[in-house]
């Protein structure tokens, strides 16, 4: 019997970082500020820790596992339905006003051209998956830091490596293997990011676009003749 083979569907792939790329803010940090504002955690204790983790991220020294377990600890304290209610209000009030119009336009251009669009973020999947819906990106095309759920509640732990720095390449390769098993491959790739933490991702792509980059990434972009664009609002 003759073997059958999947027909390979070749496309172009566009990878978008979320925080300070598609958004003009950091959604992870802002979630922490949101739960402080609504008296869901101790303000002094939580805000101090949240600010420290954010500063570590900016400096490139963040322990991403420790940080995501810190975020997940709060998530484990409430039922899923209540978390979803809070998340919806958070996105409506804190995130939607900070969606960058230029980002939305470029993402939609890729979709109109028939490119496959993926949002790839170091932020946890609880936050990122819901924001991605606002961009019309399905959950299967969202790569983020995976938090563990058991018996319909968050456990406070991760299920895999943080989707941070080289971790983005790790999760991206897993995603690409799954797409390959479905008969899909990509002959050209774009990556958009603002952060030096995403240099591994930008180097992986065929075309790197640095979006309102931090100082370190801007210098790296100039040295490597990468595209630099201002999407700030």
Buried (B, 14 or more C-beta within 10 A) or exposed (E): EEEEEEEEEEBBBBBBBBBBBBBBBBBBBBBBBBBBEEEBBEEEEBBEBBEEBBEBBBEEEBEBBEBBBBBBBBBBBBEBEEBEEBBEEBBEEBBEEBBBEBBBEBBEEBBEEEBBBBBBBBBBBBBBBBBBEBBEBEEEBBBBBBBBBEEEBBBBBBEEBBBBBEBBBBBBEEBBEEBEEEEBEBEEBBBBBBBBBBBBBBEBBEBBBBBBBBEEBBEBBEEEEBEBBEBEE
